[in-house]
Amino acid sequence: MKKILSLGLALSLFTACNTQPEAGVTDLKVSAKGSKEIVIESLPANSDVRVIDTVQSEDGNFEITFPVDTPNFFLVTTDGIRVPFFSRGGEQILIEIDPLVTEVDRGYHIKGNKESTRLHDINSMLLEANRKVDSLSQLRNMYRDSANNMEVVRRTQKDFENILNNGTERLIQLLEEDPANLSNIFAFQMNLYNNPFLNPDKHMEYFVEADSILNAEYPGNAHAETYRKQFESMKQQMAASQMSQMRQDAIAVGSPAPNISLPKPDGNMLSLSDLKGQVVLVDFWAAWCRPCRMTNPQLVELYNKYKDRGFTIMSVSFDGLKNQQSPSQDWLKAINDDGLVWEHHVSDLKGWNSAAAQTYGIQSIPYTVLVDREGKIVAKQITPAQLPELLEPIL
C-alpha cells in the first residue's frame, strides 16, 4: 500500500520568518534533506489536481511564493512522501520533512495555520491505525496453517475493532477541540479497510455540526460547499435506505402481501389480489437482467410441474430503463424467447421507478416472493431449487 503521509520520526522547531507575505500570496518554505526536487500542487474541490510549480535545490531547502486567490488545500510531493497543507494567502507555511532514508517512511512537521496542523493530526492517526492493522495481518499469516489459527483470527478481529474504535474516539476528540476547522471534512472520509471511523448512523450530530459551522466559518469556500452537497446526498441516501427498510419490513414473512396492480401487455390491468386462492410466485425480473433470464428456464419447468395443483407465477417486469430504445418490445420478446407460458405478465415500463419496486422496496433483481392462497407471504428471495420444498406442504 502506498503511504500518502508518514508520522514524523523526529520533530524540529522552526524559526519564524520576520517578514509577512503580502495579502493573497503564500510563502512556502520546505526543508527536505536528501531531496533534490519538490512539486507543489493545488487541490481544488471541484476539479483535478493542478501543478503550481516544480522547484529544485541542491541542499534540500526549498522556497517558493505563489498567489492564492481563495482559501484552498495544496500538496507538496517529494521522494516517498506527499504533504498536504492549507493556505488562505498572506501567510507563511513551514514544512520540515525527515531526511530521506532507504526503506524508512518519511515523516514531517508543519507550521502555518490550524488547518494544516489538523491535516497532519488526522493523517498521522490514520497511518498509525494502518500500521497496527498491518501487524495484525502479519500475525494471522504466521498462524494460517497452525492449530491455533481460529483463535488468532478471533483475537485479531477483536484487536481490529479496538483500533477502529480508538480511531473514532480520536477523530471525535479532534472535532470537539476545533469544530470550525475546514480540514475536519477529511475526518469524515477516513476509513480503515472500508470500515468508516465516523458513521452517520452513530455520529450524525458531528456531520450536521460540520455542515453548519464550516459554511459559516468559510463562506463561499468551494470545499465547504462541496461537503454540504455530499452531506445532502448522504442524507437522501440514508432516507432512501430507511424507506426501503420500512418497505422490506412491510413484506415480512407471514404478513399480507402488498397488492400489485399493473398493466398486462394488452393494456388491461392485473392485480395480485385477483389471484387470491392460488399459490403465487411473484417474480420481479426484466428482459435486460441476465441472471433473471438464466433463471427463467427453471421457472418454466416448475410452473409446468405445479400449475395443475393451484400454483401460478406473476411476472413483474422492470423494463423501461433509459438506455432501452423499445422497452415494450424487449419485454414481449423476452417473454416469447424464454417461453414464459403463464399469462400473468405485468409492467408499467418504468424500470427501477416501477410502482411495484417502490411498494416492495426492491433494489436488485431477480427477486421473488411466494404468496399463499390467503394472500400471505410464505417466503422471499427464493431460488428455483428451494421452491419445491416450499410448495409441497402448501399445495
C-alpha positions in Angstrom: 0.0 0.0 0.0 1.4 3.4 -1.0 2.0 5.6 2.0 0.4 9.0 1.5 1.6 10.5 4.7 4.1 9.4 7.4 4.2 10.0 11.1 7.3 12.1 11.9 10.4 10.2 13.1 12.0 13.4 14.6 10.3 16.7 15.0 12.1 20.0 14.9 11.1 23.6 15.7 11.0 26.3 13.1 12.3 29.8 13.4 9.6 32.0 12.1 10.4 34.4 9.3 10.4 38.1 10.2 8.7 39.2 7.0 5.0 38.6 6.5 3.9 37.7 2.9 1.6 40.2 1.2 -2.1 39.5 1.0 -3.1 36.9 -1.5 0.5 35.4 -1.6 1.7 32.3 0.2 5.3 31.9 1.2 6.2 28.2 1.3 9.5 27.0 2.9 10.3 23.3 2.8 13.3 21.6 4.3 13.7 18.0 2.9 17.3 16.8 3.3 18.2 14.2 0.6 15.6 15.6 -1.8 16.6 17.5 -4.9 13.1 18.5 -6.1 9.6 19.2 -4.8 6.3 19.6 -6.7 3.6 22.0 -5.4 0.0 21.3 -6.5 -3.3 22.7 -5.7 -6.3 20.5 -4.6 -9.4 22.3 -5.9 -12.7 21.0 -4.6 -14.4 20.6 -8.0 -11.6 19.8 -10.4 -8.4 17.8 -10.9 -5.2 18.4 -9.1 -3.2 21.2 -10.7 0.5 21.6 -10.7 1.6 25.0 -9.5 5.4 24.7 -9.8 8.4 22.4 -9.5 11.3 23.6 -7.5 14.9 22.2 -7.5 17.5 22.5 -4.7 21.0 21.0 -4.1 20.9 21.3 -0.3 17.2 20.1 0.3 16.0 23.6 1.2 13.2 25.0 -1.0 11.3 28.2 -1.0 8.5 29.4 -3.3 5.9 32.1 -3.2 2.7 31.7 -5.2 -0.7 33.5 -5.4 -3.7 32.2 -3.5 -7.0 33.5 -4.9 -9.2 31.7 -2.4 -8.5 29.6 0.7 -7.5 26.2 -0.6 -5.7 22.9 0.1 -2.3 22.2 -1.5 0.2 19.4 -1.8 4.0 19.1 -1.6 5.4 16.0 -3.2 8.9 14.7 -3.0 10.7 11.4 -2.7 8.3 8.9 -0.9 6.0 11.5 0.7 3.1 13.8 -0.1 2.4 16.5 2.4 -1.0 18.3 2.3 -1.3 21.9 3.6 -3.9 24.7 3.6 -3.5 28.4 2.9 -5.6 31.5 2.7 -2.8 33.5 1.2 -0.9 36.2 3.0 0.8 33.7 5.3 4.0 31.6 5.6 3.9 27.8 5.6 6.9 26.0 7.0 7.4 22.3 6.4 10.2 20.1 7.6 10.4 16.7 6.2 12.6 13.9 7.7 15.8 13.0 5.8 15.5 10.5 3.0 16.5 7.1 4.3 16.0 3.9 2.4 13.0 1.7 3.4 12.0 4.2 6.1 8.8 6.2 5.9 9.5 9.9 5.8 7.7 12.0 8.4 7.2 15.7 8.6 6.3 18.6 10.8 4.3 21.6 9.7 3.6 25.1 10.9 1.5 27.9 9.5 -2.2 27.5 10.3 -4.7 25.4 12.2 -6.0 23.7 9.1 -2.5 22.4 8.1 -1.9 21.1 11.6 -5.3 19.4 11.7 -4.4 17.6 8.4 -1.2 16.3 9.9 -3.1 15.1 13.0 -5.8 13.3 11.0 -3.5 11.6 8.6 -1.0 10.6 11.3 -3.8 8.9 13.2 -4.8 7.0 10.1 -1.3 5.9 9.3 -0.8 4.6 12.8 -4.0 2.7 12.6 -2.9 1.2 9.3 0.4 0.1 10.8 -1.3 -1.7 13.6 -3.7 -3.5 11.2 -0.7 -4.5 9.0 0.8 -6.1 12.1 -2.4 -8.0 12.8 -2.4 -9.3 9.2 1.2 -10.4 9.6 0.3 -12.3 12.8 -2.6 -14.0 11.0 -0.3 -15.1 8.2 2.1 -16.6 10.7 -0.6 -18.8 12.2 -2.5 -19.6 9.0 -1.6 -23.3 9.0 -1.5 -23.6 12.8 -4.0 -25.4 15.0 -4.4 -22.0 16.8 -5.5 -20.3 13.6 -9.1 -19.7 14.5 -8.2 -18.4 17.9 -5.7 -16.0 16.3 -8.4 -14.9 13.8 -10.9 -14.3 16.7 -8.4 -12.3 18.8 -7.1 -10.2 15.9 -10.7 -9.4 14.8 -11.2 -8.0 18.3 -8.0 -6.1 18.1 -9.0 -4.6 14.8 -12.3 -3.5 16.3 -10.4 -1.8 19.1 -8.2 0.0 16.6 -11.2 1.2 14.8 -12.9 2.4 18.0 -9.8 4.2 19.2 -9.5 5.9 15.9 -13.2 7.0 16.1 -12.6 8.4 19.6 -9.5 10.3 18.4 -11.4 11.9 15.5 -14.3 12.9 17.7 -11.8 14.4 20.1 -10.3 16.5 17.2 -13.8 17.6 16.0 -14.8 18.7 19.5 -11.5 20.5 20.1 -12.0 22.7 17.0 -15.3 22.2 15.1 -14.7 25.3 13.0 -11.7 23.8 11.1 -12.1 23.2 7.4 -9.7 20.2 7.5 -12.4 18.4 9.6 -14.0 17.5 6.3 -11.3 14.9 5.8 -12.1 13.2 9.1 -15.5 12.2 7.7 -13.8 10.5 4.7 -11.3 8.4 6.7 -11.9 4.6 6.9 -9.9 1.5 7.8 -10.2 -1.2 5.2 -13.6 0.1 4.1 -14.8 0.5 7.7 -15.6 4.2 8.4 -14.3 5.7 11.6 -17.3 8.1 11.6 -20.6 6.5 10.7 -23.6 8.8 10.1 -25.9 6.2 11.8 -23.9 6.7 15.0 -22.3 10.1 14.7 -24.8 12.2 12.8 -24.5 15.1 15.1 -20.9 15.7 14.0 -21.9 15.6 10.3 -24.6 18.2 11.0 -22.4 20.4 13.0 -19.6 20.4 10.4 -22.1 21.4 7.7 -23.4 24.3 9.7 -20.2 25.6 11.2 -17.9 25.2 8.2 -20.2 27.0 5.8 -20.5 29.9 8.3 -16.7 30.0 9.0 -15.7 29.7 5.4 -18.5 31.4 3.4 -18.4 30.7 -0.3 -15.5 28.3 0.0 -15.7 25.5 -2.6 -14.5 22.8 -0.2 -17.2 23.7 2.4 -19.9 23.9 -0.3 -18.8 20.5 -1.7 -19.0 19.0 1.8 -22.6 20.4 2.1 -23.6 18.8 -1.2 -22.1 15.5 -0.2 -23.8 15.7 3.2 -27.2 16.4 1.5 -26.6 13.5 -0.9 -25.8 11.3 2.1 -29.0 12.3 3.9 -31.0 11.5 0.8 -29.4 8.1 0.5 -30.0 7.4 4.2 -33.6 8.4 3.8 -34.0 6.2 0.8 -32.3 3.3 2.7 -34.6 3.8 5.7 -37.7 3.9 3.4 -36.5 0.7 1.7 -36.1 -1.0 5.0 -39.6 0.1 6.1 -40.9 -1.4 2.9 -39.0 -4.6 3.5 -40.4 -4.7 7.0 -43.9 -4.4 5.5 -43.3 -7.5 3.4 -42.2 -9.7 6.3 -42.9 -13.4 6.1 -46.4 -14.1 7.5 -47.7 -10.6 6.6 -50.3 -9.9 3.9 -48.5 -9.3 0.5 -49.0 -5.7 -0.6 -51.1 -5.6 -3.7 -49.6 -5.0 -7.1 -51.8 -3.6 -9.8 -50.1 -3.1 -13.2 -50.9 -3.3 -16.9 -50.6 -6.5 -18.9 -49.1 -6.5 -22.4 -52.6 -5.9 -23.8 -53.1 -2.9 -21.6 -55.6 -4.5 -19.2 -54.9 -4.2 -15.5 -54.0 -7.2 -13.4 -53.8 -7.2 -9.6 -52.1 -9.7 -7.3 -55.3 -9.7 -5.3 -57.1 -11.1 -8.5 -55.0 -14.3 -8.0 -56.2 -15.0 -4.4 -57.0 -18.7 -3.9 -53.9 -19.7 -5.8 -50.3 -20.1 -4.6 -48.4 -17.3 -6.4 -44.7 -16.8 -7.0 -44.3 -13.1 -7.7 -41.2 -12.9 -9.8 -39.5 -9.5 -10.3 -37.4 -9.5 -13.4 -36.5 -7.7 -16.7 -35.5 -8.5 -20.2 -32.2 -6.8 -19.6 -31.4 -8.8 -16.5 -29.1 -11.6 -17.4 -29.4 -13.5 -14.1 -33.2 -13.3 -14.5 -33.0 -14.7 -18.0 -30.7 -17.5 -16.8 -33.3 -18.5 -14.1 -36.3 -18.4 -16.4 -35.9 -22.0 -17.8 -36.1 -23.4 -14.3 -39.2 -21.3 -13.5 -40.9 -22.7 -16.7 -40.1 -26.2 -15.6 -41.5 -25.6 -12.1 -44.6 -23.9 -13.5 -45.4 -26.8 -15.7 -44.9 -29.2 -12.8 -47.1 -27.5 -10.3 -49.6 -25.5 -12.4 -52.4 -28.1 -12.2 -52.2 -28.1 -8.4 -53.1 -24.4 -7.9 -49.7 -22.8 -8.5 -49.0 -19.9 -10.8 -46.5 -17.2 -11.5 -47.0 -13.4 -11.7 -44.0 -11.9 -13.5 -43.4 -8.2 -12.8 -41.0 -6.7 -15.3 -38.7 -3.8 -14.5 -38.1 -3.0 -18.2 -38.1 0.7 -19.1 -34.5 1.8 -18.4 -33.4 5.0 -20.1 -31.0 3.0 -22.3 -33.8 0.8 -23.7 -35.0 2.1 -27.0 -38.0 -0.1 -27.1 -38.7 -1.4 -23.6 -42.1 -2.8 -24.5 -40.7 -4.8 -27.4 -37.8 -6.0 -25.3 -40.2 -7.2 -22.7 -42.5 -9.1 -25.1 -39.6 -10.6 -26.9 -38.1 -11.9 -23.7 -41.4 -13.5 -22.7 -41.6 -15.2 -26.1 -37.9 -16.2 -26.3 -37.8 -17.7 -22.8 -41.1 -19.5 -23.2 -42.8 -17.9 -20.2 -46.2 -19.5 -20.9 -48.1 -18.3 -17.9 -50.5 -15.4 -18.6 -49.8 -13.2 -15.6 -47.2 -10.7 -17.0 -47.4 -7.1 -15.9 -45.2 -3.9 -16.1 -45.6 -0.2 -16.1 -42.3 0.0 -18.1 -40.7 2.4 -15.7 -37.6 0.5 -14.8 -36.5 0.9 -11.2 -39.2 3.6 -10.8 -41.9 0.9 -11.2 -44.7 1.2 -8.6 -44.0 -2.4 -7.7 -40.3 -1.7 -7.0 -41.4 1.1 -4.7 -44.0 -0.9 -2.9 -41.7 -3.9 -2.2 -38.6 -1.9 -1.7 -36.7 -3.9 -4.3 -33.1 -2.8 -5.1 -31.9 -5.8 -7.1 -33.3 -8.5 -9.3 -34.1 -11.3 -9.7 -36.3 -11.1 -6.6 -39.1 -13.5 -5.7 -41.9 -13.5 -3.2 -44.1 -16.6 -2.6 -47.7 -15.9 -1.6 -50.1 -18.5 -0.3 -53.8 -19.0 -1.1 -54.8 -16.4 1.5 -52.5 -13.8 0.1 -49.9 -14.0 2.9 -46.2 -14.1 2.3 -44.6 -17.5 2.7 -41.0 -16.7 1.7 -38.8 -14.2 0.0 -35.8 -14.4 -2.3 -36.4 -18.0 -3.2 -34.2 -19.8 -5.7 -35.8 -22.3 -8.1 -34.0 -25.1 -6.2 -35.7 -24.1 -3.0 -39.2 -23.7 -4.4 -40.4 -27.4 -4.5 -39.7 -27.8 -0.8 -41.8 -24.8 0.0 -44.6 -25.7 -2.5 -45.3 -29.3 -1.5 -46.7 -28.6 2.0 -49.0 -25.7 0.9 -50.3 -27.2 -2.3 
